[in-house]
Amino acid sequence: MLLICACAVVSGIRTITEITEWGQRSTTTVLELLCIRRHLPGRRGAPSQATLTRLLAALDGDALDAAIGAYLAERDHTDAGGTGSAPRTAIAVDGKALSGSAHRRQRHRHLLSAVTHAPTVTLAQR
């Protein structure tokens, strides 16, 4: 289900309703590639809006970020045995306010990310 959310967001989708609609419009082949199981009648169906809402409400964003960061760090295949001096690593830091995160007396939540460029790896996100 997280893959459906990620694919939809990469496609420009921004809300849970739009993510649900994106999943429902997806072909059987796309759902199969995203590992969506078949239901009893034998057809694949995208998760409902209620299911996605429950998933995202229960999700620990910091734990997911740490797990993805650890996975990407393990996948880093830079060549340490090359000749000459190693290139300097550049780290880009970017921040933004999360749309729709402000409530009554609470201000927008802010997201701050630090990434490298080559290879592209998110080092930290808060």
MOPAC internal coordinates of N, CA, C and O (Angstrom, degrees):
PM7 1SCF
backbone

  N    0.0000 0     0.00 0     0.00 0    0    0    0
  C    1.4394 1     0.00 0     0.00 0    1    0    0
  C    1.5234 1   110.43 1     0.00 0    2    1    0
  O    1.2310 1   120.34 1   145.91 1    3    2    1
  N    1.3407 1   116.95 1   -34.09 1    3    2    1
  C    1.4559 1   118.90 1   177.66 1    5    3    2
  C    1.5278 1   111.09 1   -65.89 1    6    5    3
  O    1.2310 1   120.25 1   148.37 1    7    6    5
  N    1.3238 1   117.13 1   -31.63 1    7    6    5
  C    1.4614 1   119.83 1   176.67 1    9    7    6
  C    1.5249 1   111.19 1   -65.09 1   10    9    7
  O    1.2310 1   120.16 1   141.14 1   11   10    9
  N    1.3137 1   117.30 1   -38.86 1   11   10    9
  C    1.4715 1   120.02 1   176.23 1   13   11   10
  C    1.5259 1   109.11 1   -61.28 1   14   13   11
  O    1.2310 1   120.26 1   134.09 1   15   14   13
  N    1.3281 1   117.11 1   -45.91 1   15   14   13
  C    1.4674 1   120.51 1   179.12 1   17   15   14
  C    1.5271 1   110.56 1   -60.67 1   18   17   15
  O    1.2310 1   120.47 1   133.95 1   19   18   17
  N    1.3346 1   116.70 1   -46.05 1   19   18   17
  C    1.4660 1   120.12 1  -178.70 1   21   19   18
  C    1.5249 1   111.50 1   -63.27 1   22   21   19
  O    1.2310 1   120.05 1   134.63 1   23   22   21
  N    1.3277 1   117.52 1   -45.37 1   23   22   21
  C    1.4708 1   120.69 1   179.70 1   25   23   22
  C    1.5231 1   111.19 1   -63.23 1   26   25   23
  O    1.2310 1   120.36 1   139.01 1   27   26   25
  N    1.3061 1   116.91 1   -40.99 1   27   26   25
  C    1.4609 1   120.44 1   179.69 1   29   27   26
  C    1.5269 1   110.69 1   -65.19 1   30   29   27
  O    1.2310 1   119.90 1   136.49 1   31   30   29
  N    1.3236 1   117.79 1   -43.51 1   31   30   29
  C    1.4628 1   121.28 1  -179.20 1   33   31   30
  C    1.5288 1   110.34 1   -65.50 1   34   33   31
  O    1.2310 1   120.08 1   139.15 1   35   34   33
  N    1.3292 1   117.45 1   -40.85 1   35   34   33
  C    1.4661 1   120.65 1   176.76 1   37   35   34
  C    1.5245 1   110.58 1   -62.27 1   38   37   35
  O    1.2310 1   120.32 1   151.52 1   39   38   37
  N    1.3244 1   117.00 1   -28.48 1   39   38   37
  C    1.4614 1   122.34 1   178.38 1   41   39   38
  C    1.5234 1   112.60 1   -80.44 1   42   41   39
  O    1.2310 1   119.86 1   178.96 1   43   42   41
  N    1.3253 1   117.87 1    -1.04 1   43   42   41
  C    1.4590 1   121.31 1   177.72 1   45   43   42
  C    1.5151 1   114.83 1   101.99 1   46   45   43
  O    1.2310 1   120.09 1  -175.11 1   47   46   45
  N    1.3202 1   117.43 1     4.89 1   47   46   45
  C    1.4649 1   122.12 1  -179.62 1   49   47   46
  C    1.5289 1   108.75 1   -76.79 1   50   49   47
  O    1.2310 1   120.25 1   -35.56 1   51   50   49
  N    1.3393 1   117.14 1   144.44 1   51   50   49
  C    1.4580 1   120.09 1  -175.16 1   53   51   50
  C    1.5269 1   115.53 1  -125.38 1   54   53   51
  O    1.2310 1   118.40 1   161.23 1   55   54   53
  N    1.3128 1   120.65 1   -18.77 1   55   54   53
  C    1.4683 1   120.92 1  -176.38 1   57   55   54
  C    1.5267 1   110.50 1  -120.74 1   58   57   55
  O    1.2310 1   121.08 1   -17.02 1   59   58   57
  N    1.3408 1   115.54 1   162.98 1   59   58   57
  C    1.4622 1   120.11 1   178.83 1   61   59   58
  C    1.5269 1   110.44 1   -63.69 1   62   61   59
  O    1.2310 1   120.28 1   142.29 1   63   62   61
  N    1.3175 1   117.07 1   -37.71 1   63   62   61
  C    1.4637 1   120.23 1   177.69 1   65   63   62
  C    1.5286 1   110.52 1   -60.80 1   66   65   63
  O    1.2310 1   120.46 1   135.33 1   67   66   65
  N    1.3357 1   116.73 1   -44.67 1   67   66   65
  C    1.4598 1   120.26 1   179.18 1   69   67   66
  C    1.5253 1   111.57 1   -67.16 1   70   69   67
  O    1.2310 1   120.25 1   143.82 1   71   70   69
  N    1.3480 1   117.13 1   -36.18 1   71   70   69
  C    1.4715 1   120.28 1   177.10 1   73   71   70
  C    1.5264 1   109.52 1   -62.59 1   74   73   71
  O    1.2310 1   120.57 1   136.46 1   75   74   73
  N    1.3387 1   116.51 1   -43.54 1   75   74   73
  C    1.4675 1   120.92 1   178.18 1   77   75   74
  C    1.5199 1   110.63 1   -59.79 1   78   77   75
  O    1.2310 1   120.44 1   133.69 1   79   78   77
  N    1.3285 1   116.77 1   -46.31 1   79   78   77
  C    1.4654 1   120.81 1   179.68 1   81   79   78
  C    1.5229 1   111.01 1   -63.88 1   82   81   79
  O    1.2310 1   120.04 1   141.08 1   83   82   81
  N    1.3269 1   117.52 1   -38.92 1   83   82   81
  C    1.4597 1   121.39 1   177.83 1   85   83   82
  C    1.5312 1   109.80 1   -60.40 1   86   85   83
  O    1.2310 1   120.56 1   134.73 1   87   86   85
  N    1.3277 1   116.53 1   -45.27 1   87   86   85
  C    1.4649 1   120.67 1   178.87 1   89   87   86
  C    1.5162 1   112.13 1   -63.82 1   90   89   87
  O    1.2310 1   120.41 1   139.50 1   91   90   89
  N    1.3258 1   116.81 1   -40.50 1   91   90   89
  C    1.4646 1   120.64 1  -179.04 1   93   91   90
  C    1.5346 1   111.70 1   -68.88 1   94   93   91
  O    1.2310 1   119.98 1   150.09 1   95   94   93
  N    1.3305 1   117.64 1   -29.91 1   95   94   93
  C    1.4658 1   121.11 1   177.97 1   97   95   94
  C    1.5182 1   112.61 1   -82.29 1   98   97   95
  O    1.2310 1   120.27 1   167.72 1   99   98   97
  N    1.3377 1   117.09 1   -12.28 1   99   98   97
  C    1.4692 1   120.62 1  -177.99 1  101   99   98
  C    1.5211 1   110.86 1   -66.93 1  102  101   99
  O    1.2310 1   121.38 1   -32.11 1  103  102  101
  N    1.3167 1   114.97 1   147.89 1  103  102  101
  C    1.4613 1   120.28 1   178.55 1  105  103  102
  C    1.5201 1   110.44 1   -75.18 1  106  105  103
  O    1.2310 1   120.79 1   -15.31 1  107  106  105
  N    1.3138 1   116.09 1   164.69 1  107  106  105
  C    1.4620 1   121.52 1   177.15 1  109  107  106
  C    1.5254 1   110.39 1   -59.87 1  110  109  107
  O    1.2310 1   120.39 1   143.16 1  111  110  109
  N    1.3245 1   116.86 1   -36.84 1  111  110  109
  C    1.4655 1   120.95 1   179.92 1  113  111  110
  C    1.5254 1   110.68 1   -63.75 1  114  113  111
  O    1.2310 1   120.03 1   136.12 1  115  114  113
  N    1.3413 1   117.56 1   -43.88 1  115  114  113
  C    1.4638 1   121.06 1   178.87 1  117  115  114
  C    1.5238 1   109.92 1   -63.11 1  118  117  115
  O    1.2310 1   120.30 1   134.50 1  119  118  117
  N    1.3283 1   117.03 1   -45.50 1  119  118  117
  C    1.4688 1   120.08 1   179.67 1  121  119  118
  C    1.5255 1   111.11 1   -62.65 1  122  121  119
  O    1.2310 1   120.32 1   142.78 1  123  122  121
  N    1.3212 1   116.99 1   -37.22 1  123  122  121
  C    1.4648 1   120.55 1   177.31 1  125  123  122
  C    1.5232 1   110.55 1   -64.99 1  126  125  123
  O    1.2310 1   120.21 1   136.99 1  127  126  125
  N    1.3294 1   117.21 1   -43.01 1  127  126  125
  C    1.4642 1   121.24 1   178.74 1  129  127  126
  C    1.5292 1   111.66 1   -64.86 1  130  129  127
  O    1.2310 1   120.49 1   151.99 1  131  130  129
  N    1.3335 1   116.67 1   -28.01 1  131  130  129
  C    1.4618 1   121.22 1   177.83 1  133  131  130
  C    1.5314 1   112.33 1   -88.69 1  134  133  131
  O    1.2310 1   120.83 1  -170.23 1  135  134  133
  N    1.3374 1   116.02 1     9.77 1  135  134  133
  C    1.4714 1   123.58 1   175.68 1  137  135  134
  C    1.5270 1   113.29 1    64.53 1  138  137  135
  O    1.2310 1   120.18 1  -145.60 1  139  138  137
  N    1.3348 1   117.26 1    34.40 1  139  138  137
  C    1.4588 1   120.91 1   174.61 1  141  139  138
  C    1.5225 1   107.44 1   -80.80 1  142  141  139
  O    1.2310 1   120.42 1   -55.89 1  143  142  141
  N    1.3233 1   116.81 1   124.11 1  143  142  141
  C    1.4651 1   121.76 1  -177.47 1  145  143  142
  C    1.5167 1   111.74 1   -70.35 1  146  145  143
  O    1.2310 1   121.62 1   -22.12 1  147  146  145
  N    1.3177 1   114.51 1   157.88 1  147  146  145
  C    1.4576 1   120.64 1   174.08 1  149  147  146
  C    1.5192 1   109.26 1   -79.81 1  150  149  147
  O    1.2310 1   120.86 1   -34.48 1  151  150  149
  N    1.3232 1   115.96 1   145.52 1  151  150  149
  C    1.4543 1   121.42 1   175.87 1  153  151  150
  C    1.5229 1   108.56 1   -90.29 1  154  153  151
  O    1.2310 1   120.18 1    -2.53 1  155  154  153
  N    1.3072 1   117.26 1   177.47 1  155  154  153
  C    1.4704 1   121.46 1  -176.34 1  157  155  154
  C    1.5282 1   114.18 1   -51.00 1  158  157  155
  O    1.2310 1   118.39 1   135.72 1  159  158  157
  N    1.3350 1   120.68 1   -44.28 1  159  158  157
  C    1.4583 1   118.69 1  -179.75 1  161  159  158
  C    1.5300 1   113.12 1   -69.00 1  162  161  159
  O    1.2310 1   119.88 1   173.82 1  163  162  161
  N    1.3264 1   117.84 1    -6.18 1  163  162  161
  C    1.4579 1   120.37 1   177.33 1  165  163  162
  C    1.5157 1   114.27 1    96.54 1  166  165  163
  O    1.2310 1   119.58 1  -177.43 1  167  166  165
  N    1.3136 1   118.40 1     2.57 1  167  166  165
  C    1.4502 1   118.74 1   178.91 1  169  167  166
  C    1.5197 1   110.45 1  -107.43 1  170  169  167
  O    1.2310 1   121.16 1   -24.53 1  171  170  169
  N    1.3000 1   115.38 1   155.47 1  171  170  169
  C    1.4694 1   120.31 1   179.13 1  173  171  170
  C    1.5214 1   108.60 1   -91.37 1  174  173  171
  O    1.2310 1   121.07 1   -39.03 1  175  174  173
  N    1.2986 1   115.57 1   140.97 1  175  174  173
  C    1.4578 1   119.93 1   178.41 1  177  175  174
  C    1.5132 1   110.07 1  -137.34 1  178  177  175
  O    1.2310 1   120.94 1   -40.24 1  179  178  177
  N    1.3171 1   115.80 1   139.76 1  179  178  177
  C    1.4574 1   120.57 1   178.00 1  181  179  178
  C    1.5252 1   109.35 1   -69.60 1  182  181  179
  O    1.2310 1   119.96 1   -26.66 1  183  182  181
  N    1.3312 1   117.69 1   153.34 1  183  182  181
  C    1.4588 1   120.01 1   178.42 1  185  183  182
  C    1.5268 1   111.63 1   -64.08 1  186  185  183
  O    1.2310 1   120.78 1   -30.14 1  187  186  185
  N    1.3109 1   116.11 1   149.86 1  187  186  185
  C    1.4690 1   121.82 1   179.47 1  189  187  186
  C    1.5250 1   109.71 1   -74.55 1  190  189  187
  O    1.2310 1   121.51 1   -11.82 1  191  190  189
  N    1.3218 1   114.72 1   168.18 1  191  190  189
  C    1.4631 1   120.24 1   178.20 1  193  191  190
  C    1.5283 1   110.19 1   -63.02 1  194  193  191
  O    1.2310 1   119.83 1   141.21 1  195  194  193
  N    1.3278 1   117.93 1   -38.79 1  195  194  193
  C    1.4691 1   121.00 1   179.03 1  197  195  194
  C    1.5277 1   111.18 1   -62.73 1  198  197  195
  O    1.2310 1   120.43 1   139.79 1  199  198  197
  N    1.3289 1   116.79 1   -40.21 1  199  198  197
  C    1.4627 1   121.06 1   178.93 1  201  199  198
  C    1.5225 1   110.62 1   -65.38 1  202  201  199
  O    1.2310 1   120.41 1   133.74 1  203  202  201
  N    1.3267 1   116.82 1   -46.26 1  203  202  201
  C    1.4636 1   119.84 1   179.13 1  205  203  202
  C    1.5235 1   111.19 1   -63.88 1  206  205  203
  O    1.2310 1   119.94 1   141.33 1  207  206  205
  N    1.3157 1   117.72 1   -38.67 1  207  206  205
  C    1.4659 1   121.48 1   178.71 1  209  207  206
  C    1.5239 1   110.43 1   -62.58 1  210  209  207
  O    1.2310 1   120.39 1   135.15 1  211  210  209
  N    1.3458 1   116.87 1   -44.85 1  211  210  209
  C    1.4791 1   120.23 1   178.08 1  213  211  210
  C    1.5279 1   110.73 1   -62.84 1  214  213  211
  O    1.2310 1   120.22 1   137.72 1  215  214  213
  N    1.3319 1   117.19 1   -42.28 1  215  214  213
  C    1.4646 1   121.04 1  -179.70 1  217  215  214
  C    1.5239 1   110.57 1   -61.26 1  218  217  215
  O    1.2310 1   120.68 1   129.54 1  219  218  217
  N    1.3216 1   116.30 1   -50.46 1  219  218  217
  C    1.4612 1   120.02 1  -175.89 1  221  219  218
  C    1.5164 1   112.37 1   -69.22 1  222  221  219
  O    1.2310 1   119.85 1   149.52 1  223  222  221
  N    1.3442 1   117.90 1   -30.48 1  223  222  221
  C    1.4625 1   120.90 1   177.64 1  225  223  222
  C    1.5288 1   110.83 1   -70.40 1  226  225  223
  O    1.2310 1   120.31 1   146.88 1  227  226  225
  N    1.3245 1   117.02 1   -33.12 1  227  226  225
  C    1.4661 1   121.07 1  -177.80 1  229  227  226
  C    1.5264 1   112.64 1   -88.00 1  230  229  227
  O    1.2310 1   120.28 1   170.01 1  231  230  229
  N    1.3093 1   117.07 1    -9.99 1  231  230  229
  C    1.4619 1   121.88 1  -174.57 1  233  231  230
  C    1.5170 1   111.04 1   -75.00 1  234  233  231
  O    1.2310 1   120.45 1   -47.42 1  235  234  233
  N    1.3087 1   116.75 1   132.58 1  235  234  233
  C    1.4648 1   122.35 1   173.95 1  237  235  234
  C    1.5275 1   106.58 1   -90.31 1  238  237  235
  O    1.2310 1   120.60 1   -78.66 1  239  238  237
  N    1.3322 1   116.45 1   101.34 1  239  238  237
  C    1.4605 1   121.88 1  -175.51 1  241  239  238
  C    1.5143 1   113.04 1   -59.68 1  242  241  239
  O    1.2310 1   120.01 1   140.87 1  243  242  241
  N    1.3389 1   117.58 1   -39.13 1  243  242  241
  C    1.4637 1   120.48 1   179.79 1  245  243  242
  C    1.5290 1   111.22 1   -66.00 1  246  245  243
  O    1.2310 1   120.41 1   140.27 1  247  246  245
  N    1.3429 1   116.83 1   -39.73 1  247  246  245
  C    1.4656 1   120.27 1   179.18 1  249  247  246
  C    1.5316 1   110.46 1   -67.36 1  250  249  247
  O    1.2310 1   120.27 1   139.10 1  251  250  249
  N    1.3318 1   117.08 1   -40.90 1  251  250  249
  C    1.4600 1   120.40 1   177.36 1  253  251  250
  C    1.5190 1   110.52 1   -63.40 1  254  253  251
  O    1.2310 1   120.34 1   136.22 1  255  254  253
  N    1.3372 1   116.95 1   -43.78 1  255  254  253
  C    1.4591 1   121.28 1   178.31 1  257  255  254
  C    1.5272 1   111.03 1   -60.55 1  258  257  255
  O    1.2310 1   120.22 1   137.18 1  259  258  257
  N    1.3416 1   117.19 1   -42.82 1  259  258  257
  C    1.4649 1   121.10 1   179.05 1  261  259  258
  C    1.5234 1   111.07 1   -64.32 1  262  261  259
  O    1.2310 1   120.24 1   138.34 1  263  262  261
  N    1.3396 1   117.15 1   -41.66 1  263  262  261
  C    1.4623 1   120.60 1  -179.51 1  265  263  262
  C    1.5279 1   111.39 1   -66.11 1  266  265  263
  O    1.2310 1   120.21 1   136.51 1  267  266  265
  N    1.3358 1   117.20 1   -43.49 1  267  266  265
  C    1.4695 1   120.04 1   178.98 1  269  267  266
  C    1.5237 1   110.28 1   -67.42 1  270  269  267
  O    1.2310 1   120.25 1   139.29 1  271  270  269
  N    1.3340 1   117.12 1   -40.71 1  271  270  269
  C    1.4626 1   120.45 1   176.97 1  273  271  270
  C    1.5162 1   112.37 1   -61.12 1  274  273  271
  O    1.2310 1   120.25 1   138.33 1  275  274  273
  N    1.3397 1   117.13 1   -41.67 1  275  274  273
  C    1.4697 1   120.91 1   178.24 1  277  275  274
  C    1.5286 1   110.56 1   -65.45 1  278  277  275
  O    1.2310 1   120.32 1   138.65 1  279  278  277
  N    1.3268 1   116.99 1   -41.35 1  279  278  277
  C    1.4638 1   121.08 1   178.42 1  281  279  278
  C    1.5267 1   110.19 1   -61.50 1  282  281  279
  O    1.2310 1   120.30 1   132.99 1  283  282  281
  N    1.3301 1   117.03 1   -47.01 1  283  282  281
  C    1.4595 1   120.20 1  -178.94 1  285  283  282
  C    1.5241 1   111.60 1   -66.21 1  286  285  283
  O    1.2310 1   120.11 1   144.37 1  287  286  285
  N    1.3354 1   117.40 1   -35.63 1  287  286  285
  C    1.4655 1   120.70 1   177.98 1  289  287  286
  C    1.5228 1   110.88 1   -64.01 1  290  289  287
  O    1.2310 1   120.09 1   142.57 1  291  290  289
  N    1.3306 1   117.43 1   -37.43 1  291  290  289
  C    1.4563 1   121.19 1   177.82 1  293  291  290
  C    1.5280 1   111.78 1   -68.62 1  294  293  291
  O    1.2310 1   120.31 1   151.79 1  295  294  293
  N    1.3279 1   117.02 1   -28.21 1  295  294  293
  C    1.4640 1   122.37 1  -177.59 1  297  295  294
  C    1.5185 1   112.54 1   -84.19 1  298  297  295
  O    1.2310 1   119.79 1   178.36 1  299  298  297
  N    1.3274 1   118.01 1    -1.64 1  299  298  297
  C    1.4568 1   122.18 1  -178.46 1  301  299  298
  C    1.5272 1   108.99 1   -70.39 1  302  301  299
  O    1.2310 1   121.01 1   -65.18 1  303  302  301
  N    1.3365 1   115.67 1   114.82 1  303  302  301
  C    1.4737 1   120.47 1  -176.87 1  305  303  302
  C    1.5254 1   111.46 1  -113.87 1  306  305  303
  O    1.2310 1   120.14 1  -129.79 1  307  306  305
  N    1.3195 1   117.34 1    50.21 1  307  306  305
  C    1.4546 1   118.83 1   178.97 1  309  307  306
  C    1.5149 1   109.57 1   -72.86 1  310  309  307
  O    1.2310 1   120.79 1   -31.46 1  311  310  309
  N    1.3140 1   116.09 1   148.54 1  311  310  309
  C    1.4635 1   122.07 1  -177.94 1  313  311  310
  C    1.5185 1   109.32 1   -87.07 1  314  313  311
  O    1.2310 1   120.35 1   -75.45 1  315  314  313
  N    1.3205 1   116.93 1   104.55 1  315  314  313
  C    1.4600 1   121.65 1  -178.92 1  317  315  314
  C    1.5165 1   111.34 1   -85.04 1  318  317  315
  O    1.2310 1   119.30 1   167.00 1  319  318  317
  N    1.3433 1   118.93 1   -13.00 1  319  318  317
  C    1.4609 1   121.86 1  -175.93 1  321  319  318
  C    1.5122 1   114.13 1   -97.58 1  322  321  319
  O    1.2310 1   119.47 1  -165.97 1  323  322  321
  N    1.3146 1   118.62 1    14.03 1  323  322  321
  C    1.4603 1   121.86 1  -178.00 1  325  323  322
  C    1.5184 1   111.51 1   -71.17 1  326  325  323
  O    1.2310 1   120.95 1   -13.82 1  327  326  325
  N    1.3355 1   115.78 1   166.18 1  327  326  325
  C    1.4589 1   120.29 1   178.90 1  329  327  326
  C    1.5155 1   109.54 1   -88.20 1  330  329  327
  O    1.2310 1   120.79 1   -21.61 1  331  330  329
  N    1.3075 1   116.09 1   158.39 1  331  330  329
  C    1.4514 1   120.32 1   178.57 1  333  331  330
  C    1.5139 1   111.32 1    81.79 1  334  333  331
  O    1.2310 1   121.50 1     2.92 1  335  334  333
  N    1.3196 1   114.74 1  -177.08 1  335  334  333
  C    1.4597 1   118.85 1  -179.10 1  337  335  334
  C    1.5252 1   110.37 1   -79.75 1  338  337  335
  O    1.2310 1   121.56 1   -32.87 1  339  338  337
  N    1.2898 1   114.61 1   147.13 1  339  338  337
  C    1.4696 1   120.11 1  -179.67 1  341  339  338
  C    1.5212 1   109.28 1   -71.07 1  342  341  339
  O    1.2310 1   119.79 1   -38.77 1  343  342  341
  N    1.3285 1   118.00 1   141.23 1  343  342  341
  C    1.4667 1   119.63 1   178.32 1  345  343  342
  C    1.5238 1   110.32 1   -66.18 1  346  345  343
  O    1.2310 1   121.09 1   -31.08 1  347  346  345
  N    1.3037 1   115.51 1   148.92 1  347  346  345
  C    1.4605 1   120.39 1   178.48 1  349  347  346
  C    1.5188 1   109.27 1   -72.38 1  350  349  347
  O    1.2310 1   120.69 1   -41.67 1  351  350  349
  N    1.3179 1   116.29 1   138.33 1  351  350  349
  C    1.4552 1   121.42 1   179.43 1  353  351  350
  C    1.5226 1   109.35 1   -84.76 1  354  353  351
  O    1.2310 1   120.87 1   -52.70 1  355  354  353
  N    1.3303 1   115.95 1   127.30 1  355  354  353
  C    1.4613 1   120.73 1   176.30 1  357  355  354
  C    1.5210 1   108.18 1   -98.93 1  358  357  355
  O    1.2310 1   120.93 1   -42.99 1  359  358  357
  N    1.3142 1   115.82 1   137.01 1  359  358  357
  C    1.4555 1   121.32 1   178.38 1  361  359  358
  C    1.5253 1   107.63 1  -119.14 1  362  361  359
  O    1.2310 1   120.82 1   -56.22 1  363  362  361
  N    1.3231 1   116.04 1   123.78 1  363  362  361
  C    1.4583 1   121.32 1   177.42 1  365  363  362
  C    1.5235 1   108.80 1   -99.52 1  366  365  363
  O    1.2310 1   120.67 1   -44.12 1  367  366  365
  N    1.3143 1   116.33 1   135.88 1  367  366  365
  C    1.4591 1   122.02 1   178.53 1  369  367  366
  C    1.5260 1   107.69 1  -118.53 1  370  369  367
  O    1.2310 1   120.83 1   -50.58 1  371  370  369
  N    1.3355 1   116.01 1   129.42 1  371  370  369
  C    1.4567 1   121.04 1  -177.91 1  373  371  370
  C    1.5182 1   108.79 1  -137.56 1  374  373  371
  O    1.2310 1   120.50 1   -36.19 1  375  374  373
  N    1.3117 1   116.65 1   143.81 1  375  374  373
  C    1.4518 1   120.69 1   178.76 1  377  375  374
  C    1.5106 1   111.10 1  -135.03 1  378  377  375
  O    1.2310 1   120.76 1   -26.21 1  379  378  377
  N    1.3127 1   116.15 1   153.79 1  379  378  377
  C    1.4616 1   120.81 1   177.92 1  381  379  378
  C    1.5167 1   109.67 1  -158.78 1  382  381  379
  O    1.2310 1   121.15 1   -23.48 1  383  382  381
  N    1.3276 1   115.41 1   156.52 1  383  382  381
  C    1.4569 1   121.81 1   175.03 1  385  383  382
  C    1.5205 1   107.96 1   -86.35 1  386  385  383
  O    1.2310 1   120.25 1   -44.14 1  387  386  385
  N    1.3264 1   117.12 1   135.86 1  387  386  385
  C    1.4516 1   121.70 1  -178.85 1  389  387  386
  C    1.5228 1   110.12 1   -80.33 1  390  389  387
  O    1.2310 1   120.84 1   -58.22 1  391  390  389
  N    1.3007 1   116.00 1   121.78 1  391  390  389
  C    1.4629 1   122.00 1  -178.96 1  393  391  390
  C    1.5323 1   110.58 1   -62.68 1  394  393  391
  O    1.2310 1   120.60 1   -45.19 1  395  394  393
  N    1.3190 1   116.46 1   134.81 1  395  394  393
  C    1.4598 1   121.29 1   177.43 1  397  395  394
  C    1.5110 1   114.22 1    80.34 1  398  397  395
  O    1.2310 1   119.59 1  -172.85 1  399  398  397
  N    1.3401 1   118.39 1     7.15 1  399  398  397
  C    1.4651 1   119.62 1  -176.71 1  401  399  398
  C    1.5256 1   113.19 1   -93.23 1  402  401  399
  O    1.2310 1   119.83 1   172.40 1  403  402  401
  N    1.3249 1   117.93 1    -7.60 1  403  402  401
  C    1.4630 1   120.48 1   179.65 1  405  403  402
  C    1.5295 1   109.80 1   -81.88 1  406  405  403
  O    1.2310 1   120.95 1   -42.86 1  407  406  405
  N    1.3058 1   115.79 1   137.14 1  407  406  405
  C    1.4661 1   122.18 1   178.46 1  409  407  406
  C    1.5190 1   108.59 1  -137.51 1  410  409  407
  O    1.2310 1   120.57 1   -46.85 1  411  410  409
  N    1.2912 1   116.52 1   133.15 1  411  410  409
  C    1.4643 1   124.44 1   176.43 1  413  411  410
  C    1.5244 1   112.74 1    33.24 1  414  413  411
  O    1.2310 1   119.87 1    80.44 1  415  414  413
  N    1.3237 1   117.85 1   -99.56 1  415  414  413
  C    1.4740 1   121.44 1  -176.73 1  417  415  414
  C    1.5256 1   112.11 1   -95.81 1  418  417  415
  O    1.2310 1   120.04 1  -179.20 1  419  418  417
  N    1.3008 1   117.53 1     0.80 1  419  418  417
  C    1.4640 1   121.30 1  -178.21 1  421  419  418
  C    1.5252 1   109.45 1   -97.03 1  422  421  419
  O    1.2310 1   120.36 1   -49.54 1  423  422  421
  N    1.3141 1   116.91 1   130.46 1  423  422  421
  C    1.4561 1   121.81 1  -179.87 1  425  423  422
  C    1.5314 1   110.06 1   -76.62 1  426  425  423
  O    1.2310 1   120.78 1    -9.74 1  427  426  425
  N    1.3226 1   116.12 1   170.26 1  427  426  425
  C    1.4570 1   121.03 1   177.06 1  429  427  426
  C    1.5238 1   110.12 1   -56.24 1  430  429  427
  O    1.2310 1   121.06 1   -37.02 1  431  430  429
  N    1.3240 1   115.58 1   142.98 1  431  430  429
  C    1.4586 1   119.42 1   172.13 1  433  431  430
  C    1.5266 1   107.52 1   -78.18 1  434  433  431
  O    1.2310 1   120.90 1   -34.42 1  435  434  433
  N    1.3124 1   115.89 1   145.58 1  435  434  433
  C    1.4481 1   120.60 1  -179.14 1  437  435  434
  C    1.5191 1   109.52 1  -113.58 1  438  437  435
  O    1.2310 1   121.06 1   -38.17 1  439  438  437
  N    1.3092 1   115.58 1   141.83 1  439  438  437
  C    1.4575 1   122.79 1   179.70 1  441  439  438
  C    1.5139 1   107.65 1  -114.67 1  442  441  439
  O    1.2310 1   120.48 1   -51.18 1  443  442  441
  N    1.3252 1   116.69 1   128.82 1  443  442  441
  C    1.4547 1   122.38 1   178.78 1  445  443  442
  C    1.5204 1   107.48 1  -123.72 1  446  445  443
  O    1.2310 1   120.43 1   -53.79 1  447  446  445
  N    1.3364 1   116.78 1   126.21 1  447  446  445
  C    1.4575 1   121.43 1  -177.82 1  449  447  446
  C    1.5180 1   110.25 1  -125.17 1  450  449  447
  O    1.2310 1   120.88 1   -34.86 1  451  450  449
  N    1.3328 1   115.92 1   145.14 1  451  450  449
  C    1.4553 1   122.72 1   173.21 1  453  451  450
  C    1.5222 1   107.30 1  -121.52 1  454  453  451
  O    1.2310 1   120.40 1   -56.47 1  455  454  453
  N    1.3412 1   116.83 1   123.53 1  455  454  453
  C    1.4607 1   121.50 1  -177.30 1  457  455  454
  C    1.5214 1   110.56 1  -131.88 1  458  457  455
  O    1.2310 1   121.08 1   -26.90 1  459  458  457
  N    1.3273 1   115.54 1   153.10 1  459  458  457
  C    1.4604 1   121.39 1   171.00 1  461  459  458
  C    1.5226 1   107.76 1   -97.74 1  462  461  459
  O    1.2310 1   120.95 1   -18.95 1  463  462  461
  N    1.3253 1   115.80 1   161.05 1  463  462  461
  C    1.4624 1   119.55 1  -177.09 1  465  463  462
  C    1.5174 1   113.22 1   -96.50 1  466  465  463
  O    1.2310 1   119.56 1   140.80 1  467  466  465
  N    1.3019 1   118.44 1   -39.20 1  467  466  465
  C    1.4588 1   120.68 1  -177.33 1  469  467  466
  C    1.5132 1   109.02 1  -137.47 1  470  469  467
  O    1.2310 1   118.52 1   -78.57 1  471  470  469
  N    1.2835 1   120.43 1   101.43 1  471  470  469
  C    1.4564 1   127.86 1    -0.23 1  473  471  470
  C    1.5257 1   109.96 1   -77.21 1  474  473  471
  O    1.2310 1   120.57 1   -20.44 1  475  474  473
  N    1.3055 1   116.52 1   159.56 1  475  474  473
  C    1.4583 1   121.17 1   179.39 1  477  475  474
  C    1.5204 1   109.12 1   -76.34 1  478  477  475
  O    1.2310 1   120.86 1   -70.69 1  479  478  477
  N    1.3138 1   115.95 1   109.31 1  479  478  477
  C    1.4679 1   121.60 1  -178.01 1  481  479  478
  C    1.5255 1   107.96 1  -139.63 1  482  481  479
  O    1.2310 1   120.38 1   -47.25 1  483  482  481
  N    1.3279 1   116.88 1   132.75 1  483  482  481
  C    1.4576 1   121.02 1   173.16 1  485  483  482
  C    1.5172 1   106.96 1   -80.93 1  486  485  483
  O    1.2310 1   120.74 1   -63.92 1  487  486  485
  N    1.3308 1   116.19 1   116.08 1  487  486  485
  C    1.4591 1   121.09 1  -178.26 1  489  487  486
  C    1.5251 1   111.65 1   -80.89 1  490  489  487
  O    1.2310 1   120.71 1   139.93 1  491  490  489
  N    1.3190 1   116.25 1   -40.07 1  491  490  489
  C    1.4604 1   120.49 1  -179.88 1  493  491  490
  C    1.5154 1   109.06 1  -158.90 1  494  493  491
  O    1.2310 1   121.28 1   -24.38 1  495  494  493
  N    1.3174 1   115.15 1   155.62 1  495  494  493
  C    1.4559 1   120.93 1   179.01 1  497  495  494
  C    1.5218 1   108.13 1  -151.64 1  498  497  495
  O    1.2310 1   120.26 1   -50.55 1  499  498  497
  N    1.2813 1   117.11 1   129.45 1  499  498  497
  C    1.4755 1   122.26 1   179.03 1  501  499  498
  C    1.5135 1   108.71 1  -138.75 1  502  501  499
  O    1.2310 1   120.10 1   180.00 1  503  502  501

